[in-house]
């Protein structure tokens, strides 16, 4: 066994997508299945830098043999997700020796982030969560910031191995200072370049003035309402109860909520499952609500004390299962499951994450959720 986690038994998704699998591993950690999660993170450690930049990961892997299965590339949110996952693993186990097994991977990850921020002020451009246009995506930038902050919290637990004549290893203290400086710059630039008029840009594209001696770069904002922005906010990129967070989430809800069948689509006028990428009208219209994005809102509700709202979204998800399993998306007009990508492992992972967080905040242990 490779330790991989398949995105779905559906043939089109029968791969280990790093993003999907990372959230699945995080849900396993939260629910006490630490050994299963550990197998996945060890797989990730083993394929870091394979066919890609040092410290980073390819987009997806063959589920049977763990080899790279080429797809839209690059996608750099995996760096932050790896850091978040390792941080959560340590919080679940408090096992410093286990943590230090991943030290070389963490350092390589952080080096890529630090170099990218030094060169660009942001994490290098990628195709990000929805595997779309190449640019600087809010999702990738904010997930990397969260991951770097998590690493700063556990860096003192990472033991510096002895240096050799040909290999000098930086002490944890110097790495910690570097993380603090780089992560602070990253967050400042995300706020500076992405936020305007009560919402964050989905992604930004650099535009360089190439005339004259004083060349400079500005950024073109793509303000397509995108529900993926909700999860990093819920996870602490900024205070979820801050005015900036509230205005962003409220605007996204207003623009995206499906008042016919409920739920949040990925983004405005999403044509996937409809006419885009061979969708063949699996959906009766654009912007089908997805389980994961709706549960992003559920976690945000929990973080801001709206427990009744979170429970309502958990029940909505439960009511759109297929044979007890959660799909990727539902039809925007009829509320039926889009069967071609059902079940989806990430949907189940998000349900577990939101459900366990709900229980820890509002219910005595052992209380049935539904």
C-alpha positions as CSV (number, residue, x, y, z in Angstrom):
1,X,0.0,0.0,0.0
2,X,1.3,3.5,-0.9
3,X,-0.6,5.4,1.7
4,X,-2.5,7.4,-0.9
5,X,-6.1,8.4,-0.6
6,X,-8.2,8.2,-3.8
7,X,-10.4,11.2,-4.6
8,X,-13.3,9.1,-5.7
9,X,-14.1,5.5,-6.9
10,X,-15.5,7.3,-10.0
11,X,-13.1,6.5,-12.9
12,X,-12.6,10.2,-13.8
13,X,-11.3,10.9,-10.2
14,X,-9.6,7.6,-9.4
15,X,-6.3,9.3,-8.5
16,X,-4.6,10.7,-5.4
17,X,-5.2,14.4,-5.8
18,X,-2.9,16.0,-3.3
19,X,-5.4,18.7,-2.3
20,X,-8.3,16.3,-1.7
21,X,-6.2,13.7,0.0
22,X,-4.7,16.2,2.3
23,X,-8.0,17.2,3.7
24,X,-9.0,13.6,4.0
25,X,-5.8,13.0,6.1
26,X,-6.6,16.0,8.3
27,X,-10.1,14.6,8.9
28,X,-8.6,11.2,9.8
29,X,-6.3,12.9,12.3
30,X,-9.2,14.8,13.9
31,X,-11.3,11.6,14.2
32,X,-8.5,9.6,15.8
33,X,-7.3,7.6,12.8
34,X,-3.7,8.8,13.3
35,X,-1.9,5.8,11.8
36,X,-3.9,6.1,8.5
37,X,-3.2,9.8,8.3
38,X,0.5,9.1,9.1
39,X,0.7,6.7,6.1
40,X,-0.5,9.4,3.8
41,X,1.9,12.1,5.1
42,X,4.8,9.6,4.7
43,X,3.7,9.1,1.1
44,X,3.7,12.9,0.6
45,X,7.2,13.1,2.1
46,X,8.4,10.4,-0.3
47,X,7.2,12.2,-3.4
48,X,8.1,15.7,-2.5
49,X,10.1,17.3,-5.4
50,X,9.4,14.4,-7.8
51,X,9.0,15.9,-11.2
52,X,8.6,19.4,-9.8
53,X,10.4,22.1,-7.9
54,X,12.3,21.2,-4.7
55,X,10.0,21.3,-1.7
56,X,6.8,21.1,-3.8
57,X,4.5,18.5,-5.1
58,X,2.9,17.4,-8.4
59,X,-0.9,17.7,-8.6
60,X,-2.0,14.1,-8.6
61,X,-0.6,10.5,-8.4
62,X,-1.6,7.1,-9.7
63,X,-3.5,5.5,-6.9
64,X,-2.0,2.0,-7.5
65,X,1.7,2.7,-7.8
66,X,2.2,6.2,-6.5
67,X,3.7,7.6,-9.7
68,X,3.0,11.0,-11.0
69,X,-0.2,11.2,-13.1
70,X,0.2,14.4,-15.0
71,X,-2.5,17.0,-14.8
72,X,-2.9,20.8,-14.5
73,X,0.4,22.0,-13.0
74,X,1.7,23.7,-10.9
75,X,-0.5,23.9,-7.9
76,X,1.3,25.3,-4.8
77,X,-1.5,25.1,-2.2
78,X,0.0,21.7,-1.4
79,X,2.8,23.3,0.5
80,X,0.5,25.0,3.0
81,X,-1.7,21.9,3.2
82,X,1.3,19.7,4.0
83,X,2.3,22.1,6.8
84,X,-1.2,22.2,8.2
85,X,-1.5,18.5,8.1
86,X,1.8,17.9,9.9
87,X,0.9,20.5,12.5
88,X,-2.4,18.8,13.1
89,X,-0.7,15.4,13.3
90,X,1.6,16.7,16.0
91,X,-1.3,18.2,17.9
92,X,-3.1,14.8,17.8
93,X,0.0,12.9,19.0
94,X,2.5,15.3,20.7
95,X,5.1,12.9,19.3
96,X,8.2,14.9,18.7
97,X,10.2,12.1,17.2
98,X,7.4,11.5,14.7
99,X,7.4,15.2,13.9
100,X,11.2,15.2,13.3
101,X,10.8,12.4,10.7
102,X,9.3,15.2,8.5
103,X,11.9,17.8,9.3
104,X,13.7,17.6,5.9
105,X,10.4,18.0,4.1
106,X,9.3,20.9,6.2
107,X,12.6,22.7,5.7
108,X,12.4,22.1,1.9
109,X,8.8,23.3,1.9
110,X,9.7,26.5,3.8
111,X,12.7,27.2,1.6
112,X,10.4,27.3,-1.5
113,X,8.0,29.6,0.3
114,X,10.7,31.9,1.5
115,X,12.4,32.1,-1.8
116,X,9.1,32.7,-3.6
117,X,8.1,35.5,-1.2
118,X,11.5,37.1,-1.5
119,X,11.3,37.1,-5.3
120,X,7.6,37.9,-5.8
121,X,6.2,39.1,-2.5
122,X,3.8,36.2,-2.8
123,X,3.8,32.4,-3.4
124,X,4.7,31.7,-7.0
125,X,1.8,31.7,-9.5
126,X,-0.2,28.5,-10.0
127,X,-3.5,27.1,-11.1
128,X,-4.7,26.6,-7.5
129,X,-7.9,25.0,-6.2
130,X,-10.1,24.9,-9.3
131,X,-7.2,24.2,-11.7
132,X,-7.9,27.2,-13.8
133,X,-6.1,30.3,-15.0
134,X,-2.5,30.7,-14.1
135,X,-2.1,33.5,-11.6
136,X,-1.7,34.5,-8.0
137,X,-4.8,32.8,-6.3
138,X,-6.2,33.9,-3.0
139,X,-6.6,30.2,-2.0
140,X,-3.0,29.3,-2.6
141,X,-1.6,32.4,-0.9
142,X,-3.8,32.2,2.2
143,X,-3.3,28.4,2.6
144,X,0.4,28.9,2.5
145,X,0.2,31.7,5.1
146,X,-1.8,29.4,7.4
147,X,0.7,26.6,6.9
148,X,3.7,28.8,7.7
149,X,2.1,30.1,10.8
150,X,1.4,26.5,11.9
151,X,5.1,25.7,11.3
152,X,6.2,28.7,13.4
153,X,4.2,27.2,16.3
154,X,6.0,23.8,16.3
155,X,9.4,24.9,15.0
156,X,10.9,24.8,18.5
157,X,10.0,21.1,18.6
158,X,12.1,20.3,15.6
159,X,15.5,19.1,16.7
160,X,18.4,20.4,14.6
161,X,20.4,17.4,13.4
162,X,24.2,17.7,13.6
163,X,25.8,19.4,10.6
164,X,28.3,17.6,8.5
165,X,31.3,19.0,6.6
166,X,29.3,19.1,3.4
167,X,25.8,19.8,4.8
168,X,25.1,22.7,7.1
169,X,21.7,22.5,8.8
170,X,20.2,25.8,10.1
171,X,19.0,25.7,13.7
172,X,15.3,25.8,14.4
173,X,15.6,29.3,15.9
174,X,16.9,30.8,12.6
175,X,14.3,29.1,10.6
176,X,11.6,30.4,13.0
177,X,12.8,34.0,12.5
178,X,12.8,33.5,8.7
179,X,9.2,32.1,8.8
180,X,8.0,35.0,10.9
181,X,9.4,37.6,8.6
182,X,8.3,35.9,5.3
183,X,4.8,35.0,6.6
184,X,4.2,38.6,7.8
185,X,5.2,39.9,4.4
186,X,3.0,37.4,2.6
187,X,-0.1,38.3,4.6
188,X,0.6,42.1,4.2
189,X,0.8,41.6,0.4
190,X,-2.4,39.4,0.2
191,X,-4.3,42.2,2.0
192,X,-2.7,44.9,-0.2
193,X,-3.2,43.3,-3.6
194,X,-6.3,41.1,-3.2
195,X,-8.7,43.0,-1.0
196,X,-10.9,45.8,-2.3
197,X,-14.6,46.9,-1.9
198,X,-15.5,44.3,0.7
199,X,-14.2,41.2,-1.0
200,X,-11.0,39.5,-1.9
201,X,-10.1,38.9,-5.5
202,X,-10.3,35.3,-6.7
203,X,-6.9,35.7,-8.3
204,X,-4.7,38.5,-9.5
205,X,-2.5,38.7,-12.7
206,X,0.7,40.7,-12.8
207,X,1.0,43.5,-15.3
208,X,4.5,44.9,-15.8
209,X,5.1,48.4,-17.3
210,X,8.0,47.7,-19.7
211,X,8.5,51.3,-20.8
212,X,11.2,53.6,-19.6
213,X,13.9,52.9,-17.0
214,X,11.6,52.5,-14.0
215,X,9.7,49.3,-14.7
216,X,7.0,48.4,-12.2
217,X,4.4,45.7,-11.7
218,X,0.8,46.2,-10.9
219,X,-1.9,43.5,-10.5
220,X,-5.1,43.0,-12.4
221,X,-7.8,41.8,-10.0
222,X,-10.3,39.1,-11.0
223,X,-13.2,39.7,-8.7
224,X,-15.3,36.6,-9.6
225,X,-17.1,35.6,-6.4
226,X,-15.5,32.4,-5.2
227,X,-16.6,30.4,-2.2
228,X,-13.2,28.9,-1.7
229,X,-12.2,32.1,0.0
230,X,-14.4,31.2,2.9
231,X,-12.3,28.3,4.2
232,X,-9.0,30.1,4.7
233,X,-10.9,32.8,6.6
234,X,-12.5,30.1,8.7
235,X,-9.1,28.5,9.3
236,X,-7.6,31.8,10.6
237,X,-6.0,33.6,7.7
238,X,-7.7,36.6,9.3
239,X,-10.0,36.9,12.3
240,X,-13.2,35.3,11.1
241,X,-15.2,37.9,13.1
242,X,-13.3,40.9,11.7
243,X,-15.1,43.4,9.5
244,X,-13.0,42.3,6.5
245,X,-14.0,38.7,7.1
246,X,-17.6,39.4,7.6
247,X,-17.9,41.6,4.5
248,X,-16.2,39.0,2.4
249,X,-18.4,36.1,3.5
250,X,-21.6,38.1,3.5
251,X,-20.9,39.3,-0.1
252,X,-20.0,35.8,-1.2
253,X,-23.2,34.4,0.4
254,X,-25.3,37.1,-1.3
255,X,-23.8,36.5,-4.7
256,X,-23.6,32.7,-4.7
257,X,-26.2,31.1,-2.4
258,X,-28.7,28.9,-4.4
259,X,-32.1,29.9,-3.1
260,X,-33.8,27.1,-5.1
261,X,-32.1,24.0,-3.7
262,X,-29.6,25.5,-1.2
263,X,-25.8,25.3,-1.1
264,X,-22.9,27.2,-2.5
265,X,-21.4,26.7,-5.9
266,X,-17.6,27.0,-6.4
267,X,-17.8,30.4,-8.1
268,X,-20.2,32.6,-10.1
269,X,-21.3,31.0,-13.4
270,X,-19.3,27.8,-12.9
271,X,-19.8,25.7,-16.1
272,X,-18.2,22.5,-14.9
273,X,-20.7,19.6,-15.0
274,X,-22.7,21.7,-17.4
275,X,-21.0,22.6,-20.7
276,X,-17.3,22.9,-19.7
277,X,-14.7,20.2,-19.9
278,X,-17.0,17.6,-21.5
279,X,-19.7,18.2,-18.9
280,X,-22.4,16.9,-21.3
281,X,-25.1,18.6,-19.3
282,X,-24.7,16.4,-16.2
283,X,-26.1,19.5,-14.5
284,X,-29.3,21.2,-15.7
285,X,-27.6,24.6,-15.4
286,X,-24.5,26.4,-14.4
287,X,-23.1,26.7,-10.9
288,X,-24.2,23.5,-9.2
289,X,-23.8,23.7,-5.4
290,X,-20.9,21.6,-4.1
291,X,-20.8,19.9,-0.7
292,X,-17.3,21.1,0.2
293,X,-18.0,24.7,-0.5
294,X,-21.2,24.6,1.4
295,X,-19.3,23.1,4.3
296,X,-16.7,25.8,4.1
297,X,-19.5,28.1,5.1
298,X,-20.5,25.7,7.8
299,X,-17.0,25.9,9.4
300,X,-17.1,29.6,9.1
301,X,-20.4,29.7,10.9
302,X,-18.9,27.6,13.7
303,X,-15.9,29.9,14.0
304,X,-18.2,32.9,14.4
305,X,-20.6,31.3,16.8
306,X,-23.5,30.6,14.4
307,X,-23.9,27.0,15.5
308,X,-27.5,26.8,14.3
309,X,-26.3,27.9,10.8
310,X,-23.6,25.2,10.9
311,X,-26.0,22.5,11.9
312,X,-28.4,23.5,9.2
313,X,-25.6,23.1,6.6
314,X,-24.6,19.7,8.0
315,X,-28.2,18.6,7.7
316,X,-28.4,20.0,4.2
317,X,-25.3,17.9,3.2
318,X,-26.7,14.8,4.9
319,X,-29.9,15.2,3.0
320,X,-28.0,15.2,-0.3
321,X,-26.2,11.9,0.1
322,X,-26.4,9.0,-2.4
323,X,-26.7,5.6,-0.7
324,X,-25.4,7.3,2.4
325,X,-22.3,8.8,0.7
326,X,-21.6,12.4,-0.1
327,X,-21.3,13.5,-3.7
328,X,-19.2,16.3,-5.2
329,X,-22.2,18.4,-6.3
330,X,-25.9,18.6,-6.8
331,X,-28.1,19.8,-9.6
332,X,-28.7,23.6,-9.2
333,X,-32.4,23.3,-10.2
334,X,-33.6,19.9,-8.9
335,X,-31.3,19.2,-6.0
336,X,-30.4,15.7,-7.3
337,X,-27.0,14.2,-7.0
338,X,-24.6,14.6,-9.9
339,X,-23.7,11.0,-10.1
340,X,-20.6,11.1,-12.3
341,X,-18.4,12.2,-9.4
342,X,-20.1,10.5,-6.5
343,X,-19.0,9.8,-3.9
344,X,-16.2,12.3,-3.3
345,X,-13.7,11.7,-0.5
346,X,-13.1,15.4,0.1
347,X,-16.9,15.9,0.7
348,X,-16.8,13.3,3.4
349,X,-13.6,14.8,4.9
350,X,-15.2,18.2,5.1
351,X,-18.3,16.8,6.7
352,X,-16.2,15.1,9.4
353,X,-14.2,18.2,10.0
354,X,-17.3,20.4,10.4
355,X,-19.2,17.8,12.4
356,X,-16.4,17.2,14.9
357,X,-15.8,20.9,15.3
358,X,-19.5,21.4,15.9
359,X,-19.6,18.6,18.5
360,X,-16.5,20.1,20.3
361,X,-18.2,23.5,20.5
362,X,-21.8,22.7,21.4
363,X,-22.5,19.1,22.3
364,X,-21.6,16.8,25.2
365,X,-19.5,13.8,24.1
366,X,-21.6,10.9,22.7
367,X,-24.5,13.1,21.5
368,X,-25.9,12.0,18.1
369,X,-25.4,14.7,15.5
370,X,-28.5,13.9,13.4
